[in-house]
């Protein structure tokens, strides 16, 4: 069985972009950033990356020629 490389955005998103993986994401971020004690990340909000912004000017679109 072949696994996706977690260093790619696609695999990282699959691993950490759902509510079931929130604790793993927090632990990963604290470990990578070297955060401990009062500086450690305690909570995270996982946002829907496909959700349209509430303010239309925040939405960026690119037109390919």
GIJOQUI-V956920 format. One record per residue. RES is the residue in one letter. PSI is psi in radians with two decimals (NA if undefined). Layout:
res = {RES RES}
psi = {PSI PSI}
This chain:
res = {X X X X X X X X X X X X X X X X X X X X X X X X X X X X X X X X X X X X X X X X X X X X X X X X X X X X X X X X X X X X X X X X X}
psi = {2.37 2.37 2.72 2.56 2.02 -0.13 -0.15 2.65 -0.67 -0.88 -0.71 -0.74 -0.74 -0.69 -0.73 0.11 0.48 2.81 -0.51 -0.38 0.19 -0.78 -0.68 -0.69 -0.82 -0.78 -0.76 -0.84 -0.75 -0.70 -0.80 -0.70 -0.12 0.60 2.33 2.82 -2.30 -0.30 -0.15 2.57 2.24 -0.45 2.73 2.56 2.18 2.02 2.65 2.03 -0.21 -0.06 2.36 2.53 2.66 -0.44 2.08 -0.47 -0.26 -0.22 2.19 2.24 2.52 2.36 2.13 2.47 NA}
